[in-house]
Amino acid sequence: MKPWAQTWASVRRLFAPRSASRRQSSQAWQRWLQADKHPATELLRNVLENIPVGIWVVDRDLRFVLWNAALEEITGVPRDQVLGQHILERFPSTSAHGLDQFYVRMLRTGEPLRLDRFPFHDPTLRRPDYILDIKVKPLRDPKGAIAGLVAMVHDVTETTHALAALQRRDAILEAMGFAAERLLRAKVWDETIPEVLARLGQATGASRIQILENQLSSEGVVLTSRRHIWRAEGAASSHIAEPVIPARLWEEPLLRRWREALSRGEAIYGLAADLPPAEGEALQRAGILSVALVPIMVQDAWWGTLGLGICASPHPWSLTEIEALKAVANLLGAAIQRSQMERDLRESEERYRVLFENLGDAFILVDAELRLVEFRDSSSLSFGLEREKVIGQPIAEALAGLRLPGADLASVITQVLRTGRTRRFDGARYLAPHLARRQAPHFDVVIYPIRARGAQHVVLLCRDISETRRLEAQLARARRLEALGRLASEIAHDFRNLLAVIQTASELLLSRCQEIAPAHQWLEAITQSVIEGREIIQQLLTFSRGEEVQLEILPLNMLVREAEVMLKRLLGESVALELALAEEDLFFWGDRGQVHRILLNLASNAREAMPQGGRCTIETRLTHLDREAAQLLGLAAGDYALLVVSDTGIGLSEEAREHLFEPFYTTKKLHRGSGLGLATVYGIMQQHRGQITVESEPGRGTSFFLYFPALLPEQEEVEGPSA
């Protein structure tokens, strides 16, 4: 028989059923290993002791007869505490894992057992948890009968954990790639965070992931709020109750170490059982078995924290996983910083936009090729242009209607680009056919060089002074009318006194010269002239508001209907009268006779403006003036009863509109009017605390707009204003 065959035959005999006792069998095995000096036996002994694979052997009664040095190293259990003991006596957890059933069946059937990556838990071993590769085969005697079992055990715990950590790291990095793509496409970083946290949770096996944001209070205390949270399916109900995040979270003494580490940019991670007792117990009370806290830094400052909690099973974080989580936190920090910068940029642009729009100046940027590259919205209001249509056009085309006093726009811009000197022009005009205004707007223009977008440019600041000039003209006209009113009032009083003397004298003479025919006729002519003179005086006093009016609540529609017959007679058959009255009557405080006088005067003017006939329209409606519109009319904001008298006559020139309400100014032919009709209307409107305006163009007719302060139903019991 060969030496190897003899050796294995000896081994098999040790497991034969005829052994005196189980203990003797184990002792005999040891004695044989120690005493047998056969080279093959010596080789077998060296192999069993030095092989880096755990090997154990049990007999048919499942009692250990071999426990090599590798198993001692793996489990921390010496062989003298194992040999001779039943496998279930020494390792009760074998039954919990169901292995004893496999061993019993193998002794009966001889079917080998192989378990890869088998999780084994036994609190009596060096470590309570192992991941093992186990191969168990039957050991047969010389007759082929099963005499026991031999097992090879590989401890793959660290390898498995390292491989899992690498897989989780790769999953985290894949989630980071997903996050980078989403964050770069998102306008606001918060928009895509739910998707990012879900991917990160799947990659790490976390039960919950939170993003906590820090804010510094006025007292310098770091306040914390939950910005985002993601929960694994069933995590909130099965493992963990939702905690409330206190505002002063990091001020709690228990978390002082965490706060200091996170503020330095360091991560806090590990099993709850491995952390300092107070920290670990707090986590375990919340159902958290493993935690990872990674700081989110924005511009080297601690903005907040990315927190991951695992509740299902303890998970020891590897350095590769933590480095991957730091990369995710850095990506979040970069996205937050970009979002903040974009927000600051938008706010800055909005501030400048609001600044330019509220300044009311047109801001125009022109490049060195004399092309318009920027055109603020406020300028479109002044120039009547659309920004999108003029950007990129040559300035000579885009602003072809801009007339600088004594200079050409393109030449001035070229000169400013060449010399770098600022030019100013007062009273520039903008003449363009697309403008809705009847008058071309006026501008004060400042042209100066500026370096923008890395190249030389020119800025045109155009301040629309059209309204200023209009208000100045309106103020001058009001002052002129006021001065004329005072003069007219003084003249009227003096003239009335003179007429009183003339009338008295003429009446006395008339009573004494009844029989003298020529003298009697002359005195009657004098008396009639005095009467006409008194009417003129009355009109002058009305214009200058020197006549008292009797105010009462009047219905505007009714007043127009009362005067309708008289107005038709005044206008004549060649002029049609049309009424467009409001559905409901409009009430205001007024003098009935004075309002009738207004209608007669305006109808008379309409008749004179339509010598060939035409149409006169009287319209009434309720209108509301806001503060800006009322200010332009010199009125208070509110509701007004509007009376509009329009004709289709010859219209008025700009010069006529400027002087229309002045006394003794008339557009009629010589000896066809006194020039006091519209001046009287103006005075009556002032006495009614209203206003009259006119719109007219030569050949397009004329419209007078008369604004009476309206009385709404709830105001009709209020005492009227003093005249």
DANOR-V404412 format. One record per residue. RES is the residue in three letters. PHI is phi in radians with two decimals (999 if undefined). OMEGA is omega in degrees with one decimal (999 if undefined). Layout:
res,phi,omega
RES,PHI,OMEGA
RES,PHI,OMEGA
This chain:
res,phi,omega
MET,999,-179.3
LYS,-1.23,-178.2
PRO,-1.03,-178.9
TRP,-1.14,178.9
ALA,-1.13,177.9
GLN,-1.11,-178.4
THR,-1.11,-178.5
TRP,-1.19,174.8
ALA,-1.13,177.6
SER,-1.15,179.4
VAL,-1.10,-177.9
ARG,-1.13,-179.5
ARG,-1.10,179.4
LEU,-1.14,-179.6
PHE,-1.70,-177.6
ALA,-1.15,-177.5
PRO,-1.12,-176.8
ARG,-1.41,179.2
SER,-1.00,-175.6
ALA,-1.06,179.5
SER,-2.71,179.9
ARG,-1.13,-179.9
ARG,-1.07,179.6
GLN,-1.09,179.2
SER,-1.06,179.5
SER,-1.12,179.8
GLN,-1.16,178.8
ALA,-1.09,177.2
TRP,-1.02,179.8
GLN,-1.15,179.9
ARG,-1.11,-179.6
TRP,-1.13,179.9
LEU,-1.09,-176.1
GLN,-1.45,-171.4
ALA,-1.62,-175.4
ASP,-1.22,-177.1
LYS,-1.74,178.4
HIS,-1.08,-178.6
PRO,-0.94,-179.7
ALA,-1.17,178.5
THR,-1.15,178.2
GLU,-1.07,178.6
LEU,-1.12,-179.8
LEU,-1.09,179.7
ARG,-1.10,179.7
ASN,-1.11,179.7
VAL,-1.11,-177.3
LEU,-1.10,-176.4
GLU,-1.43,-171.9
ASN,-1.90,179.1
ILE,-1.13,-177.8
PRO,-1.40,178.8
VAL,-2.14,178.5
GLY,-1.20,178.9
ILE,-2.29,171.0
TRP,-2.29,180.0
VAL,-2.30,174.3
VAL,-2.15,176.6
ASP,-1.50,-176.7
ARG,-1.15,178.0
ASP,-1.58,178.7
LEU,1.06,173.4
ARG,-1.87,-175.0
PHE,-1.19,173.1
VAL,-2.09,177.3
LEU,-2.59,178.1
TRP,-2.60,-169.9
ASN,-1.41,-174.8
ALA,-1.12,-179.7
ALA,-1.09,177.7
LEU,-1.22,174.6
GLU,-1.04,-179.6
GLU,-1.20,-177.0
ILE,-1.20,-170.8
THR,-1.66,-174.4
GLY,1.38,-179.1
VAL,-1.86,178.7
PRO,-1.21,-174.2
ARG,-1.17,-178.2
ASP,-1.20,175.1
GLN,-1.61,-175.5
VAL,-2.07,-172.2
LEU,-1.02,179.2
GLY,1.54,-179.1
GLN,-1.55,176.2
HIS,-1.26,-174.7
ILE,-1.06,179.5
LEU,-1.42,177.0
GLU,-1.24,-176.9
ARG,-1.40,-177.8
PHE,-2.26,-178.9
PRO,-1.06,-178.1
SER,-1.14,177.1
THR,-1.03,178.4
SER,-1.17,-179.9
ALA,-1.06,178.5
HIS,-1.51,178.6
GLY,1.40,-176.8
LEU,-1.30,-177.7
ASP,-1.05,178.8
GLN,-1.18,176.4
PHE,-1.12,-177.5
TYR,-1.13,-179.8
VAL,-1.09,-179.9
ARG,-1.15,-179.8
MET,-1.17,177.2
LEU,-1.11,-178.5
ARG,-1.57,-172.9
THR,-1.84,-176.8
GLY,1.39,-179.8
GLU,-1.32,-177.5
PRO,-1.21,-179.0
LEU,-2.22,176.5
ARG,-2.35,178.8
LEU,-2.17,178.9
ASP,-1.80,179.0
ARG,0.89,-175.7
PHE,-1.52,178.7
PRO,-1.36,-176.4
PHE,-2.18,-178.9
HIS,-2.05,176.4
ASP,-2.68,-176.4
PRO,-1.20,-178.8
THR,-1.51,-177.0
LEU,-1.57,-178.6
ARG,-0.97,173.4
ARG,-2.13,-178.3
PRO,-1.27,-175.4
ASP,-2.19,179.4
TYR,-2.29,166.0
ILE,-2.14,-169.1
LEU,-2.17,164.1
ASP,-1.77,-174.5
ILE,-2.13,172.8
LYS,-2.19,-178.5
VAL,-2.14,178.4
LYS,-2.28,175.9
PRO,-1.31,176.4
LEU,-1.90,-171.1
ARG,-1.86,176.9
ASP,-1.49,-177.0
PRO,-1.04,179.9
LYS,-1.55,179.1
GLY,1.57,178.4
ALA,-1.37,-179.2
ILE,-1.34,-177.9
ALA,-1.81,-178.7
GLY,3.07,-179.3
LEU,-2.28,174.3
VAL,-2.14,-176.5
ALA,-2.23,172.0
MET,-1.95,-174.4
VAL,-2.13,175.5
HIS,-1.92,174.6
ASP,-1.51,-178.5
VAL,-1.94,-177.0
THR,-1.05,-176.8
GLU,-1.15,179.1
THR,-1.09,-179.9
THR,-1.12,178.7
HIS,-1.10,180.0
ALA,-1.13,178.7
LEU,-1.13,178.1
ALA,-1.10,178.6
ALA,-1.11,178.0
LEU,-1.14,178.3
GLN,-1.13,178.2
ARG,-1.17,177.4
ARG,-1.08,179.0
ASP,-1.09,178.3
ALA,-1.14,177.9
ILE,-1.12,179.1
LEU,-1.15,175.9
GLU,-1.14,175.6
ALA,-1.10,178.8
MET,-1.15,176.1
GLY,-1.07,175.9
PHE,-1.07,-179.6
ALA,-1.12,-179.3
ALA,-1.06,179.8
GLU,-1.09,-177.7
ARG,-1.19,-176.4
LEU,-1.18,179.3
LEU,-1.22,-178.9
ARG,-1.50,-174.9
ALA,-1.34,175.5
LYS,-1.26,178.1
VAL,-2.19,-171.2
TRP,-1.07,-178.3
ASP,-1.14,-171.7
GLU,-1.03,-172.4
THR,-1.79,-175.7
ILE,-1.07,178.3
PRO,-0.95,177.9
GLU,-1.15,-178.6
VAL,-1.10,-179.2
LEU,-1.16,177.4
ALA,-1.10,177.3
ARG,-1.09,-179.1
LEU,-1.15,178.2
GLY,-1.13,177.5
GLN,-1.15,-178.6
ALA,-1.24,-174.4
THR,-1.72,-174.7
GLY,1.31,-178.2
ALA,-1.24,174.9
SER,-1.49,-178.6
ARG,-2.72,176.3
ILE,-2.27,-179.8
GLN,-2.25,168.2
ILE,-2.03,179.9
LEU,-1.81,-178.7
GLU,-1.91,177.4
ASN,-1.74,172.5
GLN,-2.44,-177.7
LEU,-1.59,179.3
SER,-1.33,178.7
SER,-1.11,177.7
GLU,-1.53,179.9
GLY,1.47,-179.8
VAL,-1.62,177.6
VAL,-1.35,177.6
LEU,-1.76,-173.6
THR,-2.08,174.2
SER,-2.47,178.9
ARG,-1.45,-179.2
ARG,-1.54,-179.9
HIS,-2.57,175.5
ILE,-2.56,173.9
TRP,-2.24,179.0
ARG,-2.16,172.1
ALA,-1.17,-177.8
GLU,-1.04,179.5
GLY,1.43,-176.0
ALA,-1.19,-175.3
ALA,-1.11,-176.0
SER,-1.56,-172.3
SER,-1.58,-170.0
HIS,-2.07,-164.7
ILE,-2.58,172.8
ALA,-1.50,-177.1
GLU,-1.18,-179.0
PRO,-1.41,173.6
VAL,-1.58,179.7
ILE,-1.54,177.8
PRO,-1.21,-178.1
ALA,-1.06,-179.1
ARG,-1.74,-176.7
LEU,-0.95,-172.9
TRP,-1.38,176.0
GLU,-1.52,-179.8
GLU,-1.22,-176.9
PRO,-0.98,-177.6
LEU,-1.07,-175.6
LEU,-1.83,-178.1
ARG,-1.09,180.0
ARG,-1.10,179.2
TRP,-1.10,-178.5
ARG,-1.05,-178.6
GLU,-1.11,-179.5
ALA,-1.19,-178.9
LEU,-1.11,179.4
SER,-1.14,176.1
ARG,-1.52,-179.4
GLY,1.55,-179.0
GLU,-1.73,-179.6
ALA,-1.59,173.2
ILE,-2.00,-177.4
TYR,-2.74,176.3
GLY,2.47,173.9
LEU,-1.29,178.8
ALA,-1.03,-178.8
ALA,-1.21,-177.8
ASP,-1.63,179.6
LEU,-1.38,174.4
PRO,-0.89,-170.3
PRO,-0.87,-176.7
ALA,-1.11,179.5
GLU,-1.17,-178.9
GLY,-1.09,179.8
GLU,-1.13,178.4
ALA,-1.10,178.2
LEU,-1.18,-178.3
GLN,-1.15,176.1
ARG,-1.09,177.7
ALA,-1.49,178.8
GLY,1.46,-177.5
ILE,-1.71,-180.0
LEU,-1.66,-179.0
SER,-2.55,-174.8
VAL,-2.42,172.6
ALA,-2.48,178.4
LEU,-2.10,-177.3
VAL,-2.12,-178.4
PRO,-1.25,172.1
ILE,-1.78,-176.1
MET,-1.82,176.7
VAL,-2.20,-177.3
GLN,0.93,176.8
ASP,1.09,177.5
ALA,-2.06,-177.9
TRP,-1.32,-178.8
TRP,-1.39,-176.6
GLY,-3.11,-172.0
THR,-2.43,169.5
LEU,-1.72,-175.0
GLY,-1.99,178.8
LEU,-2.14,176.5
GLY,-2.18,178.3
ILE,-2.00,-174.7
CYS,-2.00,-173.1
ALA,-1.28,-178.1
SER,-2.72,179.0
PRO,-1.14,-177.5
HIS,-2.24,177.8
PRO,-1.34,-178.5
TRP,-1.24,175.6
SER,-1.62,178.8
LEU,-1.11,179.9
THR,-1.13,177.8
GLU,-1.16,-178.8
ILE,-1.12,177.9
GLU,-1.11,177.1
ALA,-1.15,177.5
LEU,-1.13,176.1
LYS,-1.10,177.8
ALA,-1.11,177.2
VAL,-1.11,179.1
ALA,-1.09,177.5
ASN,-1.12,177.7
LEU,-1.12,176.8
LEU,-1.09,178.7
GLY,-1.06,178.5
ALA,-1.15,178.9
ALA,-1.14,178.7
ILE,-1.13,179.6
GLN,-1.11,177.9
ARG,-1.08,179.4
SER,-1.09,178.6
GLN,-1.12,179.7
MET,-1.13,178.1
GLU,-1.14,177.9
ARG,-1.12,178.6
ASP,-1.08,179.4
LEU,-1.15,178.5
ARG,-1.09,179.6
GLU,-1.13,178.2
SER,-1.13,178.3
GLU,-1.10,180.0
GLU,-1.14,178.0
ARG,-1.07,-179.9
TYR,-1.17,178.4
ARG,-1.09,179.1
VAL,-1.11,179.1
LEU,-1.04,-178.2
PHE,-1.13,-177.2
GLU,-1.17,-178.3
ASN,-1.38,174.4
LEU,-1.19,179.5
GLY,1.37,179.3
ASP,-1.62,172.9
ALA,-1.40,178.9
PHE,-1.91,-176.2
ILE,-2.20,-179.6
LEU,-1.92,-176.8
VAL,-2.15,-179.7
ASP,-1.53,-175.5
ALA,-1.19,177.4
GLU,-1.58,178.5
LEU,1.08,174.3
ARG,-1.86,-178.2
LEU,-1.38,-176.2
VAL,-1.95,175.7
GLU,-2.62,-175.1
PHE,-2.63,-174.8
ARG,-1.21,-176.2
ASP,-1.06,-178.2
SER,-1.06,-179.7
SER,-1.22,178.4
SER,-1.14,177.4
LEU,-1.24,-177.9
SER,-1.46,-174.9
PHE,-1.60,-178.8
GLY,1.23,-178.1
LEU,-1.97,175.5
GLU,-1.71,-174.2
ARG,-0.97,-174.4
GLU,-1.11,-175.9
LYS,-1.47,-174.8
VAL,-1.78,178.7
ILE,-1.08,179.2
GLY,1.61,179.7
GLN,-1.39,171.0
PRO,-1.06,-176.0
ILE,-1.08,-179.6
ALA,-1.17,177.7
GLU,-1.56,-176.2
ALA,-1.11,-179.1
LEU,-2.09,-177.1
ALA,-1.10,-177.0
GLY,-1.52,-177.8
LEU,-1.38,-177.6
ARG,-1.95,175.5
LEU,-1.50,179.8
PRO,-1.08,174.6
GLY,1.24,-178.5
ALA,-2.69,175.9
ASP,-1.71,-173.6
LEU,-1.04,-177.8
ALA,-1.08,179.5
SER,-1.15,179.5
VAL,-1.13,179.6
ILE,-1.10,177.7
THR,-1.06,179.5
GLN,-1.14,179.2
VAL,-1.15,176.9
LEU,-1.09,-176.8
ARG,-1.35,-173.7
THR,-1.67,-177.0
GLY,1.33,-178.3
ARG,-1.74,-179.8
THR,-1.45,177.1
ARG,-2.11,179.3
ARG,-2.21,179.0
PHE,-2.37,178.8
ASP,-1.78,175.0
GLY,1.35,174.4
ALA,-1.18,-179.7
ARG,-2.03,175.5
TYR,-2.13,-177.2
LEU,-1.91,-179.7
ALA,-2.53,-176.2
PRO,-1.22,-176.1
HIS,-1.41,-177.9
LEU,-1.26,179.1
ALA,-1.43,-177.9
ARG,-1.24,176.6
ARG,-1.31,-178.6
GLN,-2.03,178.0
ALA,-1.19,-178.6
PRO,-1.21,176.6
HIS,-1.82,-179.9
PHE,-2.36,160.6
ASP,-1.75,-171.3
VAL,-2.04,172.8
VAL,-2.08,-178.4
ILE,-2.10,-177.7
TYR,-2.51,-178.1
PRO,-1.43,177.2
ILE,-2.70,176.5
ARG,-1.76,-178.1
ALA,-2.40,178.8
ARG,0.98,175.8
GLY,1.33,-178.8
ALA,-2.47,-179.4
GLN,-1.38,179.4
HIS,-2.35,176.4
VAL,-2.24,178.3
VAL,-1.87,172.0
LEU,-1.94,172.3
LEU,-1.80,-176.9
CYS,-2.02,178.3
ARG,-1.70,180.0
ASP,-1.29,-179.1
ILE,-1.88,-178.8
SER,-1.06,-179.3
GLU,-1.15,178.2
THR,-1.08,179.3
ARG,-1.16,178.5
ARG,-1.12,178.8
LEU,-1.17,177.2
GLU,-1.10,178.8
ALA,-1.16,178.8
GLN,-1.13,178.5
LEU,-1.13,178.7
ALA,-1.10,179.2
ARG,-1.14,179.0
ALA,-1.12,178.6
ARG,-1.16,179.8
ARG,-1.14,178.5
LEU,-1.15,178.8
GLU,-1.14,178.7
ALA,-1.13,177.6
LEU,-1.12,178.7
GLY,-1.09,178.5
ARG,-1.11,179.3
LEU,-1.10,-179.4
ALA,-1.12,179.9
SER,-1.12,179.6
GLU,-1.12,179.7
ILE,-1.11,-177.3
ALA,-1.07,-179.9
HIS,-1.12,179.8
ASP,-1.14,-178.2
PHE,-1.16,178.5
ARG,-1.11,177.7
ASN,-1.11,178.9
LEU,-1.12,179.9
LEU,-1.13,178.8
ALA,-1.09,178.3
VAL,-1.13,-178.4
ILE,-1.10,-178.0
GLN,-1.14,-179.6
THR,-1.11,-179.4
ALA,-1.12,-178.1
SER,-1.19,179.1
GLU,-1.19,177.2
LEU,-1.12,179.7
LEU,-1.13,-178.4
LEU,-1.13,-179.6
SER,-1.23,-177.3
ARG,-1.73,-176.5
CYS,-2.08,-177.9
GLN,-1.15,-173.1
GLU,-1.62,-179.3
ILE,-1.65,-171.2
ALA,-1.04,-177.3
PRO,-1.05,-178.2
ALA,-1.11,-179.6
HIS,-1.09,179.7
GLN,-1.16,-179.6
TRP,-1.14,-179.3
LEU,-1.19,176.1
GLU,-1.13,177.3
ALA,-1.09,178.4
ILE,-1.10,-178.7
THR,-1.10,179.6
GLN,-1.14,178.6
SER,-1.14,178.2
VAL,-1.10,179.5
ILE,-1.08,178.6
GLU,-1.14,177.3
GLY,-1.10,179.1
ARG,-1.15,176.6
GLU,-1.14,177.5
ILE,-1.11,178.0
ILE,-1.06,179.8
GLN,-1.07,178.9
GLN,-1.16,177.7
LEU,-1.10,179.6
LEU,-1.15,176.8
THR,-1.11,178.8
PHE,-1.05,-176.5
SER,-1.50,-178.6
ARG,1.00,176.9
GLY,-1.64,-179.1
GLU,-1.90,179.3
GLU,-1.35,177.7
VAL,-2.07,179.1
GLN,-1.84,-174.8
LEU,-1.58,174.5
GLU,-2.60,178.4
ILE,-1.33,-175.6
LEU,-2.11,172.5
PRO,-1.60,-173.4
LEU,-1.13,-179.5
ASN,-1.05,-178.6
MET,-1.13,179.0
LEU,-1.08,180.0
VAL,-1.15,-179.4
ARG,-1.15,177.7
GLU,-1.07,-176.5
ALA,-1.59,-172.5
GLU,-1.02,-177.6
VAL,-1.09,-179.5
MET,-1.11,-179.4
LEU,-1.19,178.5
LYS,-1.08,178.7
ARG,-1.10,-179.4
LEU,-1.20,-176.7
LEU,-1.27,-179.4
GLY,1.52,-174.8
GLU,-1.28,-176.5
SER,-1.38,-178.7
VAL,-2.03,179.3
ALA,-1.50,177.6
LEU,-1.81,177.9
GLU,-2.10,178.3
LEU,-1.95,175.5
ALA,-2.26,-171.9
LEU,-1.65,178.1
ALA,-1.08,-178.5
GLU,-1.06,177.7
GLU,-1.89,-176.9
ASP,-1.12,-178.9
LEU,-1.91,-175.9
PHE,-1.95,179.1
PHE,-2.78,174.6
TRP,-1.47,-179.0
GLY,-2.82,176.8
ASP,-1.79,-174.5
ARG,-0.98,-178.1
GLY,-1.10,-179.3
GLN,-1.17,179.3
VAL,-1.16,175.2
HIS,-1.06,178.3
ARG,-1.08,177.6
ILE,-1.03,-178.2
LEU,-1.08,-179.9
LEU,-1.15,-179.8
ASN,-1.11,-178.5
LEU,-1.21,176.5
ALA,-1.14,177.8
SER,-1.09,177.6
ASN,-1.12,179.1
ALA,-1.11,179.4
ARG,-1.09,-179.7
GLU,-1.15,-178.1
ALA,-1.42,-177.6
MET,-2.22,-178.0
PRO,-1.12,179.2
GLN,-1.68,-178.1
GLY,1.64,-178.3
GLY,2.91,-176.9
ARG,-2.38,175.3
CYS,-1.99,-176.7
THR,-2.07,175.3
ILE,-2.02,-175.2
GLU,-2.19,173.2
THR,-2.26,175.6
ARG,-2.86,176.8
LEU,-1.57,179.6
THR,-2.31,179.4
HIS,-2.03,177.5
LEU,-1.87,174.2
ASP,-1.36,-172.6
ARG,-1.08,-177.3
GLU,-1.21,-179.7
ALA,-1.14,179.7
ALA,-1.14,-178.8
GLN,-1.11,178.8
LEU,-1.12,-179.3
LEU,-1.63,-177.8
GLY,1.29,-178.4
LEU,-2.08,173.9
ALA,-1.55,178.6
ALA,-1.12,178.8
GLY,2.67,-178.0
ASP,-1.63,-177.9
TYR,-2.36,170.5
ALA,-1.48,-172.8
LEU,-1.75,175.6
LEU,-1.95,-178.1
VAL,-2.06,177.2
VAL,-2.05,-175.2
SER,-2.14,174.0
ASP,-2.38,179.7
THR,-1.89,-173.7
GLY,-1.48,-170.2
ILE,-1.36,178.4
GLY,1.40,-175.5
LEU,-2.24,175.0
SER,-1.42,179.4
GLU,-1.10,179.1
GLU,-1.12,-180.0
ALA,-1.14,179.6
ARG,-1.14,-179.1
GLU,-1.14,-172.4
HIS,-1.98,-168.2
LEU,-1.06,-173.8
PHE,-1.69,178.0
GLU,-1.42,178.6
PRO,-1.16,178.2
PHE,1.23,173.9
TYR,-1.59,-179.1
THR,-2.51,175.0
THR,-1.72,-178.3
LYS,-1.43,178.9
LYS,-1.17,-177.7
LEU,-1.00,178.8
HIS,1.15,178.8
ARG,-1.80,179.7
GLY,-3.14,-178.2
SER,-1.53,-176.8
GLY,1.42,-178.6
LEU,-1.96,-175.5
GLY,-1.09,-178.7
LEU,-1.27,174.8
ALA,-1.10,177.5
THR,-1.14,178.3
VAL,-1.05,179.0
TYR,-1.02,-179.6
GLY,-1.13,179.2
ILE,-1.09,-180.0
MET,-1.12,176.9
GLN,-1.15,178.6
GLN,-1.15,178.7
HIS,-1.60,-179.1
ARG,0.97,178.2
GLY,-2.03,-178.9
GLN,-2.69,175.5
ILE,-2.17,175.7
THR,-2.28,-177.3
VAL,-2.35,172.2
GLU,-2.21,-177.1
SER,-2.85,172.3
GLU,-2.44,179.7
PRO,-0.97,178.1
GLY,1.43,-176.5
ARG,-2.13,176.6
GLY,1.41,-176.0
THR,-2.41,176.1
SER,-2.28,174.8
PHE,-1.83,-180.0
PHE,-1.99,-177.7
LEU,-2.03,-175.8
TYR,-1.84,174.2
PHE,-1.87,177.0
PRO,-0.98,-173.1
ALA,-1.41,172.6
LEU,-1.88,174.6
LEU,-1.43,-175.7
PRO,-0.90,-177.3
GLU,-1.33,-178.6
GLN,-1.81,-171.0
GLU,-1.25,178.6
GLU,-1.56,-178.1
VAL,-1.32,180.0
GLU,-1.14,-175.9
GLY,-1.26,179.2
PRO,-1.28,175.7
SER,-1.27,-173.9
ALA,-1.19,999
